[in-house]
Amino acid sequence: MKIKVEQLEQVTIVIPIGDIDALTASEVAAFLDSQLKEGGNQLVADLSQVGYMSSAGLRALLATLKEARHQKGDFRLAAVQANVQQVLDMSGFSGIFQVFPTVEAAAASFGD
């Protein structure tokens, strides 16, 4: 699992590359947590390069969402591939997360 990070004004964009499953979810969760601890409470996960996500991956995303909101911020998802969107829909997570078609739209939504 490779994870890149970019900054778009006040929004931190986290870009995981590869599947988020039982083997990689803890790495993703730790990386997202480190971004929150560094003060980036406005996070967007660019999921354009994630082809599969297990329940462990969903738990990592949910923990990040809860912590970001606890810090008076938020965590949004962008560019979700169809397979991952289906997992979000089936698990009910698409009703919990704000999901955007592009990273730019997700980042811009923090200004609303």
Protein Blocks (a to p, Z undefined) as FASTA:
>chain_A
ZZddddehjbccdddedjddfklmmmmmmmmmmmmmnopabccddfklccbdcfklmmmm
mmmmmmmmmnopacddehiafklmmmmmmnopmmmpccdfbfklmmmmmmZZ
